[in-house]
Amino acid sequence: MDPSKLVEFMGDSLTPDLLSLILAELDSEEEGHEEEGWKFELLEGLGECRRFGTARMMLGEEEVGVVRRVMEGMERRVKGARGKWEV
């Protein structure tokens, strides 16, 4: 996913309600064998959107927890890859 395309697509439409709905959907996605890097890329792209700061301020702790879990998952992946590469 190209974050700049998400920024173009969203324009000024990223409202707190929309961001909340997106995070709820991410939370409902089952974790498993499929690639999950797209979740991180989506969050990265959303963070670049106009009005993100305002929408972010309105999130509840549960919604922030979704973001935290995605970030922690990516950190584990990076740590695992670093270990294999010994870097």
Biopython code that builds the backbone (N, CA, C, O; Angstrom):
import numpy as np
from Bio.PDB.StructureBuilder import StructureBuilder

atoms = [
    (1, "MET", "N", (0.854, -1.183, 0.000)),
    (1, "MET", "CA", (0.000, 0.000, 0.000)),
    (1, "MET", "C", (0.894, 1.238, 0.000)),
    (1, "MET", "O", (1.847, 1.338, 0.773)),
    (2, "ASP", "N", (0.576, 2.143, -0.853)),
    (2, "ASP", "CA", (1.301, 3.397, -0.940)),
    (2, "ASP", "C", (0.557, 4.423, -0.081)),
    (2, "ASP", "O", (-0.544, 4.840, -0.442)),
    (3, "PRO", "N", (1.149, 4.842, 1.069)),
    (3, "PRO", "CA", (0.454, 5.798, 1.942)),
    (3, "PRO", "C", (0.013, 7.071, 1.252)),
    (3, "PRO", "O", (-1.009, 7.651, 1.619)),
    (4, "SER", "N", (0.770, 7.518, 0.252)),
    (4, "SER", "CA", (0.383, 8.760, -0.424)),
    (4, "SER", "C", (-0.946, 8.588, -1.168)),
    (4, "SER", "O", (-1.712, 9.543, -1.293)),
    (5, "LYS", "N", (-1.217, 7.396, -1.653)),
    (5, "LYS", "CA", (-2.499, 7.144, -2.331)),
    (5, "LYS", "C", (-3.652, 7.213, -1.341)),
    (5, "LYS", "O", (-4.738, 7.681, -1.684)),
    (6, "LEU", "N", (-3.426, 6.750, -0.117)),
    (6, "LEU", "CA", (-4.460, 6.837, 0.910)),
    (6, "LEU", "C", (-4.733, 8.292, 1.266)),
    (6, "LEU", "O", (-5.884, 8.680, 1.469)),
    (7, "VAL", "N", (-3.689, 9.088, 1.340)),
    (7, "VAL", "CA", (-3.845, 10.515, 1.641)),
    (7, "VAL", "C", (-4.693, 11.176, 0.559)),
    (7, "VAL", "O", (-5.603, 11.947, 0.861)),
    (8, "GLU", "N", (-4.391, 10.872, -0.696)),
    (8, "GLU", "CA", (-5.177, 11.426, -1.810)),
    (8, "GLU", "C", (-6.626, 10.960, -1.729)),
    (8, "GLU", "O", (-7.551, 11.752, -1.908)),
    (9, "PHE", "N", (-6.815, 9.685, -1.462)),
    (9, "PHE", "CA", (-8.155, 9.108, -1.409)),
    (9, "PHE", "C", (-8.991, 9.722, -0.291)),
    (9, "PHE", "O", (-10.159, 10.054, -0.492)),
    (10, "MET", "N", (-8.390, 9.869, 0.885)),
    (10, "MET", "CA", (-9.131, 10.362, 2.048)),
    (10, "MET", "C", (-9.412, 11.857, 1.961)),
    (10, "MET", "O", (-10.462, 12.321, 2.406)),
    (11, "GLY", "N", (-8.487, 12.601, 1.395)),
    (11, "GLY", "CA", (-8.671, 14.052, 1.354)),
    (11, "GLY", "C", (-8.921, 14.589, 2.753)),
    (11, "GLY", "O", (-8.144, 14.321, 3.670)),
    (12, "ASP", "N", (-10.000, 15.345, 2.925)),
    (12, "ASP", "CA", (-10.358, 15.883, 4.239)),
    (12, "ASP", "C", (-11.432, 15.048, 4.929)),
    (12, "ASP", "O", (-12.093, 15.528, 5.849)),
    (13, "SER", "N", (-11.609, 13.811, 4.494)),
    (13, "SER", "CA", (-12.715, 12.985, 4.972)),
    (13, "SER", "C", (-12.417, 12.179, 6.231)),
    (13, "SER", "O", (-13.312, 11.503, 6.738)),
    (14, "LEU", "N", (-11.198, 12.224, 6.751)),
    (14, "LEU", "CA", (-10.878, 11.426, 7.933)),
    (14, "LEU", "C", (-11.464, 12.088, 9.178)),
    (14, "LEU", "O", (-10.871, 12.997, 9.757)),
    (15, "THR", "N", (-12.617, 11.619, 9.565)),
    (15, "THR", "CA", (-13.289, 12.124, 10.760)),
    (15, "THR", "C", (-13.002, 11.180, 11.922)),
    (15, "THR", "O", (-12.589, 10.041, 11.700)),
    (16, "PRO", "N", (-13.213, 11.629, 13.151)),
    (16, "PRO", "CA", (-13.034, 10.729, 14.289)),
    (16, "PRO", "C", (-13.895, 9.471, 14.168)),
    (16, "PRO", "O", (-13.437, 8.379, 14.506)),
    (17, "ASP", "N", (-15.122, 9.607, 13.697)),
    (17, "ASP", "CA", (-16.003, 8.447, 13.550)),
    (17, "ASP", "C", (-15.468, 7.459, 12.522)),
    (17, "ASP", "O", (-15.501, 6.249, 12.747)),
    (18, "LEU", "N", (-14.977, 7.965, 11.401)),
    (18, "LEU", "CA", (-14.443, 7.093, 10.369)),
    (18, "LEU", "C", (-13.187, 6.379, 10.874)),
    (18, "LEU", "O", (-13.032, 5.178, 10.657)),
    (19, "LEU", "N", (-12.302, 7.097, 11.535)),
    (19, "LEU", "CA", (-11.099, 6.483, 12.082)),
    (19, "LEU", "C", (-11.462, 5.397, 13.093)),
    (19, "LEU", "O", (-10.845, 4.332, 13.111)),
    (20, "SER", "N", (-12.443, 5.661, 13.917)),
    (20, "SER", "CA", (-12.911, 4.681, 14.893)),
    (20, "SER", "C", (-13.444, 3.424, 14.205)),
    (20, "SER", "O", (-13.160, 2.309, 14.642)),
    (21, "LEU", "N", (-14.210, 3.602, 13.136)),
    (21, "LEU", "CA", (-14.741, 2.459, 12.393)),
    (21, "LEU", "C", (-13.629, 1.641, 11.742)),
    (21, "LEU", "O", (-13.681, 0.411, 11.737)),
    (22, "ILE", "N", (-12.644, 2.310, 11.204)),
    (22, "ILE", "CA", (-11.510, 1.611, 10.590)),
    (22, "ILE", "C", (-10.785, 0.776, 11.630)),
    (22, "ILE", "O", (-10.442, -0.378, 11.374)),
    (23, "LEU", "N", (-10.549, 1.352, 12.803)),
    (23, "LEU", "CA", (-9.851, 0.623, 13.859)),
    (23, "LEU", "C", (-10.682, -0.545, 14.382)),
    (23, "LEU", "O", (-10.134, -1.595, 14.715)),
    (24, "ALA", "N", (-11.992, -0.369, 14.455)),
    (24, "ALA", "CA", (-12.863, -1.468, 14.884)),
    (24, "ALA", "C", (-12.769, -2.626, 13.890)),
    (24, "ALA", "O", (-12.757, -3.792, 14.285)),
    (25, "GLU", "N", (-12.703, -2.301, 12.623)),
    (25, "GLU", "CA", (-12.580, -3.346, 11.604)),
    (25, "GLU", "C", (-11.231, -4.049, 11.706)),
    (25, "GLU", "O", (-11.156, -5.272, 11.581)),
    (26, "LEU", "N", (-10.174, -3.288, 11.931)),
    (26, "LEU", "CA", (-8.855, -3.897, 12.123)),
    (26, "LEU", "C", (-8.866, -4.843, 13.314)),
    (26, "LEU", "O", (-8.265, -5.917, 13.272)),
    (27, "ASP", "N", (-9.548, -4.440, 14.365)),
    (27, "ASP", "CA", (-9.614, -5.252, 15.572)),
    (27, "ASP", "C", (-10.383, -6.540, 15.336)),
    (27, "ASP", "O", (-10.095, -7.562, 15.960)),
    (28, "SER", "N", (-11.359, -6.497, 14.437)),
    (28, "SER", "CA", (-12.177, -7.683, 14.190)),
    (28, "SER", "C", (-11.516, -8.657, 13.215)),
    (28, "SER", "O", (-11.943, -9.806, 13.103)),
    (29, "GLU", "N", (-10.486, -8.206, 12.517)),
    (29, "GLU", "CA", (-9.775, -9.077, 11.586)),
    (29, "GLU", "C", (-9.076, -10.181, 12.370)),
    (29, "GLU", "O", (-8.385, -9.915, 13.354)),
    (30, "GLU", "N", (-9.262, -11.415, 11.929)),
    (30, "GLU", "CA", (-8.623, -12.530, 12.605)),
    (30, "GLU", "C", (-7.140, -12.553, 12.282)),
    (30, "GLU", "O", (-6.730, -12.372, 11.135)),
    (31, "GLU", "N", (-6.348, -12.780, 13.319)),
    (31, "GLU", "CA", (-4.923, -12.947, 13.102)),
    (31, "GLU", "C", (-4.691, -14.390, 12.711)),
    (31, "GLU", "O", (-5.423, -15.283, 13.138)),
    (32, "GLY", "N", (-3.699, -14.613, 11.920)),
    (32, "GLY", "CA", (-3.452, -15.976, 11.498)),
    (32, "GLY", "C", (-2.276, -16.070, 10.571)),
    (32, "GLY", "O", (-1.265, -15.387, 10.730)),
    (33, "HIS", "N", (-2.434, -16.924, 9.609)),
    (33, "HIS", "CA", (-1.315, -17.241, 8.730)),
    (33, "HIS", "C", (-1.101, -16.208, 7.646)),
    (33, "HIS", "O", (-0.039, -16.168, 7.025)),
    (34, "GLU", "N", (-2.087, -15.380, 7.415)),
    (34, "GLU", "CA", (-1.954, -14.422, 6.325)),
    (34, "GLU", "C", (-1.064, -13.254, 6.727)),
    (34, "GLU", "O", (-0.895, -12.959, 7.910)),
    (35, "GLU", "N", (-0.517, -12.617, 5.751)),
    (35, "GLU", "CA", (0.335, -11.439, 5.952)),
    (35, "GLU", "C", (-0.439, -10.341, 6.661)),
    (35, "GLU", "O", (-1.561, -10.014, 6.274)),
    (36, "GLU", "N", (0.156, -9.776, 7.691)),
    (36, "GLU", "CA", (-0.528, -8.720, 8.429)),
    (36, "GLU", "C", (0.170, -7.374, 8.325)),
    (36, "GLU", "O", (-0.227, -6.416, 8.988)),
    (37, "GLY", "N", (1.206, -7.294, 7.498)),
    (37, "GLY", "CA", (1.906, -6.031, 7.334)),
    (37, "GLY", "C", (1.011, -4.933, 6.786)),
    (37, "GLY", "O", (1.283, -3.748, 6.979)),
    (38, "TRP", "N", (-0.059, -5.329, 6.101)),
    (38, "TRP", "CA", (-0.969, -4.338, 5.536)),
    (38, "TRP", "C", (-1.617, -3.503, 6.626)),
    (38, "TRP", "O", (-1.954, -2.343, 6.391)),
    (39, "LYS", "N", (-1.799, -4.073, 7.823)),
    (39, "LYS", "CA", (-2.402, -3.308, 8.917)),
    (39, "LYS", "C", (-1.485, -2.158, 9.316)),
    (39, "LYS", "O", (-1.932, -1.030, 9.522)),
    (40, "PHE", "N", (-0.199, -2.463, 9.418)),
    (40, "PHE", "CA", (0.772, -1.422, 9.751)),
    (40, "PHE", "C", (0.803, -0.368, 8.667)),
    (40, "PHE", "O", (0.820, 0.829, 8.955)),
    (41, "GLU", "N", (0.809, -0.809, 7.418)),
    (41, "GLU", "CA", (0.843, 0.142, 6.301)),
    (41, "GLU", "C", (-0.400, 1.027, 6.290)),
    (41, "GLU", "O", (-0.317, 2.217, 5.988)),
    (42, "LEU", "N", (-1.545, 0.447, 6.617)),
    (42, "LEU", "CA", (-2.771, 1.237, 6.695)),
    (42, "LEU", "C", (-2.656, 2.290, 7.792)),
    (42, "LEU", "O", (-2.993, 3.453, 7.574)),
    (43, "LEU", "N", (-2.183, 1.888, 8.966)),
    (43, "LEU", "CA", (-2.023, 2.848, 10.069)),
    (43, "LEU", "C", (-1.018, 3.929, 9.713)),
    (43, "LEU", "O", (-1.207, 5.101, 10.036)),
    (44, "GLU", "N", (0.047, 3.523, 9.046)),
    (44, "GLU", "CA", (1.058, 4.494, 8.613)),
    (44, "GLU", "C", (0.435, 5.513, 7.664)),
    (44, "GLU", "O", (0.662, 6.716, 7.800)),
    (45, "GLY", "N", (-0.347, 5.029, 6.706)),
    (45, "GLY", "CA", (-0.999, 5.922, 5.749)),
    (45, "GLY", "C", (-2.016, 6.837, 6.404)),
    (45, "GLY", "O", (-2.092, 8.024, 6.087)),
    (46, "LEU", "N", (-2.804, 6.275, 7.328)),
    (46, "LEU", "CA", (-3.792, 7.101, 8.030)),
    (46, "LEU", "C", (-3.117, 8.228, 8.806)),
    (46, "LEU", "O", (-3.643, 9.337, 8.894)),
    (47, "GLY", "N", (-1.950, 7.931, 9.365)),
    (47, "GLY", "CA", (-1.213, 8.945, 10.111)),
    (47, "GLY", "C", (-0.743, 10.113, 9.280)),
    (47, "GLY", "O", (-0.412, 11.172, 9.813)),
    (48, "GLU", "N", (-0.711, 9.924, 7.969)),
    (48, "GLU", "CA", (-0.295, 10.990, 7.051)),
    (48, "GLU", "C", (-1.475, 11.811, 6.538)),
    (48, "GLU", "O", (-1.276, 12.852, 5.912)),
    (49, "CYS", "N", (-2.690, 11.359, 6.794)),
    (49, "CYS", "CA", (-3.878, 12.031, 6.265)),
    (49, "CYS", "C", (-4.135, 13.364, 6.960)),
    (49, "CYS", "O", (-3.829, 13.554, 8.137)),
    (50, "ARG", "N", (-4.707, 14.274, 6.184)),
    (50, "ARG", "CA", (-5.137, 15.541, 6.768)),
    (50, "ARG", "C", (-6.204, 15.240, 7.816)),
    (50, "ARG", "O", (-6.976, 14.291, 7.681)),
    (51, "ARG", "N", (-6.234, 16.041, 8.831)),
    (51, "ARG", "CA", (-7.197, 15.923, 9.929)),
    (51, "ARG", "C", (-6.910, 14.735, 10.850)),
    (51, "ARG", "O", (-7.695, 14.455, 11.756)),
    (52, "PHE", "N", (-5.771, 14.019, 10.623)),
    (52, "PHE", "CA", (-5.456, 12.876, 11.467)),
    (52, "PHE", "C", (-5.312, 13.287, 12.926)),
    (52, "PHE", "O", (-5.853, 12.624, 13.811)),
    (53, "GLY", "N", (-4.598, 14.358, 13.184)),
    (53, "GLY", "CA", (-4.365, 14.804, 14.560)),
    (53, "GLY", "C", (-5.658, 15.026, 15.320)),
    (53, "GLY", "O", (-5.784, 14.621, 16.476)),
    (54, "THR", "N", (-6.602, 15.659, 14.683)),
    (54, "THR", "CA", (-7.903, 15.903, 15.314)),
    (54, "THR", "C", (-8.646, 14.591, 15.544)),
    (54, "THR", "O", (-9.199, 14.366, 16.620)),
    (55, "ALA", "N", (-8.656, 13.728, 14.532)),
    (55, "ALA", "CA", (-9.344, 12.440, 14.668)),
    (55, "ALA", "C", (-8.686, 11.597, 15.747)),
    (55, "ALA", "O", (-9.377, 10.927, 16.514)),
    (56, "ARG", "N", (-7.362, 11.621, 15.818)),
    (56, "ARG", "CA", (-6.612, 10.836, 16.817)),
    (56, "ARG", "C", (-6.962, 11.280, 18.233)),
    (56, "ARG", "O", (-7.075, 10.447, 19.132)),
    (57, "MET", "N", (-7.132, 12.562, 18.437)),
    (57, "MET", "CA", (-7.437, 13.082, 19.777)),
    (57, "MET", "C", (-8.754, 12.540, 20.320)),
    (57, "MET", "O", (-8.944, 12.479, 21.535)),
    (58, "MET", "N", (-9.652, 12.149, 19.443)),
    (58, "MET", "CA", (-10.979, 11.715, 19.857)),
    (58, "MET", "C", (-11.075, 10.207, 20.117)),
    (58, "MET", "O", (-12.131, 9.719, 20.519)),
    (59, "LEU", "N", (-9.987, 9.468, 19.892)),
    (59, "LEU", "CA", (-10.025, 8.020, 20.076)),
    (59, "LEU", "C", (-10.066, 7.646, 21.551)),
    (59, "LEU", "O", (-9.479, 8.317, 22.400)),
    (60, "GLY", "N", (-10.770, 6.567, 21.831)),
    (60, "GLY", "CA", (-10.812, 6.025, 23.177)),
    (60, "GLY", "C", (-9.657, 5.070, 23.410)),
    (60, "GLY", "O", (-8.921, 4.735, 22.482)),
    (61, "GLU", "N", (-9.502, 4.640, 24.636)),
    (61, "GLU", "CA", (-8.398, 3.754, 25.004)),
    (61, "GLU", "C", (-8.469, 2.413, 24.262)),
    (61, "GLU", "O", (-7.435, 1.852, 23.899)),
    (62, "GLU", "N", (-9.669, 1.905, 24.039)),
    (62, "GLU", "CA", (-9.818, 0.635, 23.317)),
    (62, "GLU", "C", (-9.304, 0.757, 21.886)),
    (62, "GLU", "O", (-8.646, -0.150, 21.377)),
    (63, "GLU", "N", (-9.605, 1.868, 21.249)),
    (63, "GLU", "CA", (-9.164, 2.095, 19.876)),
    (63, "GLU", "C", (-7.646, 2.278, 19.807)),
    (63, "GLU", "O", (-6.992, 1.792, 18.884)),
    (64, "VAL", "N", (-7.110, 2.971, 20.776)),
    (64, "VAL", "CA", (-5.656, 3.137, 20.839)),
    (64, "VAL", "C", (-4.996, 1.774, 21.072)),
    (64, "VAL", "O", (-3.900, 1.516, 20.574)),
    (65, "GLY", "N", (-5.664, 0.912, 21.825)),
    (65, "GLY", "CA", (-5.153, -0.432, 22.071)),
    (65, "GLY", "C", (-5.025, -1.248, 20.793)),
    (65, "GLY", "O", (-4.099, -2.049, 20.660)),
    (66, "VAL", "N", (-5.934, -1.054, 19.861)),
    (66, "VAL", "CA", (-5.853, -1.740, 18.566)),
    (66, "VAL", "C", (-4.565, -1.331, 17.865)),
    (66, "VAL", "O", (-3.824, -2.173, 17.358)),
    (67, "VAL", "N", (-4.311, -0.041, 17.845)),
    (67, "VAL", "CA", (-3.095, 0.472, 17.203)),
    (67, "VAL", "C", (-1.868, -0.086, 17.915)),
    (67, "VAL", "O", (-0.909, -0.505, 17.267)),
    (68, "ARG", "N", (-1.894, -0.093, 19.223)),
    (68, "ARG", "CA", (-0.770, -0.604, 20.017)),
    (68, "ARG", "C", (-0.485, -2.067, 19.662)),
    (68, "ARG", "O", (0.674, -2.444, 19.491)),
    (69, "ARG", "N", (-1.524, -2.888, 19.550)),
    (69, "ARG", "CA", (-1.324, -4.303, 19.233)),
    (69, "ARG", "C", (-0.723, -4.495, 17.834)),
    (69, "ARG", "O", (0.139, -5.352, 17.640)),
    (70, "VAL", "N", (-1.180, -3.698, 16.866)),
    (70, "VAL", "CA", (-0.611, -3.794, 15.518)),
    (70, "VAL", "C", (0.869, -3.403, 15.556)),
    (70, "VAL", "O", (1.707, -4.084, 14.965)),
    (71, "MET", "N", (1.184, -2.324, 16.239)),
    (71, "MET", "CA", (2.572, -1.864, 16.326)),
    (71, "MET", "C", (3.456, -2.896, 17.029)),
    (71, "MET", "O", (4.576, -3.161, 16.593)),
    (72, "GLU", "N", (2.947, -3.474, 18.115)),
    (72, "GLU", "CA", (3.716, -4.484, 18.844)),
    (72, "GLU", "C", (3.951, -5.718, 17.981)),
    (72, "GLU", "O", (5.016, -6.331, 18.046)),
    (73, "GLY", "N", (2.953, -6.085, 17.169)),
    (73, "GLY", "CA", (3.124, -7.208, 16.253)),
    (73, "GLY", "C", (4.229, -6.943, 15.236)),
    (73, "GLY", "O", (5.027, -7.828, 14.931)),
    (74, "MET", "N", (4.269, -5.728, 14.719)),
    (74, "MET", "CA", (5.318, -5.380, 13.763)),
    (74, "MET", "C", (6.683, -5.357, 14.443)),
    (74, "MET", "O", (7.679, -5.774, 13.851)),
    (75, "GLU", "N", (6.734, -4.873, 15.679)),
    (75, "GLU", "CA", (8.000, -4.865, 16.410)),
    (75, "GLU", "C", (8.510, -6.284, 16.627)),
    (75, "GLU", "O", (9.713, -6.525, 16.533)),
    (76, "ARG", "N", (7.610, -7.232, 16.918)),
    (76, "ARG", "CA", (8.023, -8.636, 17.088)),
    (76, "ARG", "C", (8.564, -9.198, 15.778)),
    (76, "ARG", "O", (9.559, -9.924, 15.768)),
    (77, "ARG", "N", (7.900, -8.857, 14.669)),
    (77, "ARG", "CA", (8.380, -9.331, 13.368)),
    (77, "ARG", "C", (9.781, -8.803, 13.077)),
    (77, "ARG", "O", (10.656, -9.548, 12.635)),
    (78, "VAL", "N", (9.985, -7.513, 13.329)),
    (78, "VAL", "CA", (11.294, -6.909, 13.080)),
    (78, "VAL", "C", (12.337, -7.553, 13.986)),
    (78, "VAL", "O", (13.437, -7.870, 13.535)),
    (79, "LYS", "N", (12.004, -7.748, 15.244)),
    (79, "LYS", "CA", (12.936, -8.363, 16.191)),
    (79, "LYS", "C", (13.292, -9.782, 15.747)),
    (79, "LYS", "O", (14.454, -10.183, 15.813)),
    (80, "GLY", "N", (12.294, -10.535, 15.297)),
    (80, "GLY", "CA", (12.556, -11.892, 14.813)),
    (80, "GLY", "C", (13.471, -11.896, 13.604)),
    (80, "GLY", "O", (14.393, -12.707, 13.522)),
    (81, "ALA", "N", (13.221, -10.989, 12.664)),
    (81, "ALA", "CA", (14.059, -10.906, 11.468)),
    (81, "ALA", "C", (15.476, -10.462, 11.826)),
    (81, "ALA", "O", (16.451, -10.973, 11.275)),
    (82, "ARG", "N", (15.582, -9.512, 12.747)),
    (82, "ARG", "CA", (16.917, -9.066, 13.180)),
    (82, "ARG", "C", (17.695, -10.229, 13.773)),
    (82, "ARG", "O", (18.883, -10.407, 13.503)),
    (83, "GLY", "N", (16.993, -11.023, 14.594)),
    (83, "GLY", "CA", (17.661, -12.172, 15.217)),
    (83, "GLY", "C", (18.185, -13.163, 14.185)),
    (83, "GLY", "O", (19.291, -13.687, 14.320)),
    (84, "LYS", "N", (17.394, -13.412, 13.168)),
    (84, "LYS", "CA", (17.837, -14.341, 12.119)),
    (84, "LYS", "C", (19.025, -13.797, 11.348)),
    (84, "LYS", "O", (19.919, -14.545, 10.952)),
    (85, "TRP", "N", (19.026, -12.499, 11.139)),
    (85, "TRP", "CA", (20.110, -11.862, 10.407)),
    (85, "TRP", "C", (21.283, -11.479, 11.313)),
    (85, "TRP", "O", (22.354, -11.095, 10.841)),
    (86, "GLU", "N", (21.056, -11.591, 12.612)),
    (86, "GLU", "CA", (22.070, -11.218, 13.609)),
    (86, "GLU", "C", (22.534, -9.784, 13.436)),
    (86, "GLU", "O", (23.729, -9.490, 13.452)),
    (87, "VAL", "N", (21.546, -8.885, 13.269)),
    (87, "VAL", "CA", (21.868, -7.452, 13.146)),
    (87, "VAL", "C", (21.140, -6.669, 14.207)),
    (87, "VAL", "O", (21.276, -5.447, 14.275)),
]
sb = StructureBuilder()
sb.init_structure("model")
sb.init_model(0)
sb.init_chain("A")
sb.init_seg("    ")
for serial, (resi, resn, name, xyz) in enumerate(atoms, 1):
    if name == "N":
        sb.init_residue(resn, " ", resi, " ")
    sb.init_atom(name, np.array(xyz, "f"), 0.0, 1.0, " ", f" {name:<3s}", serial, name[0])
structure = sb.get_structure()
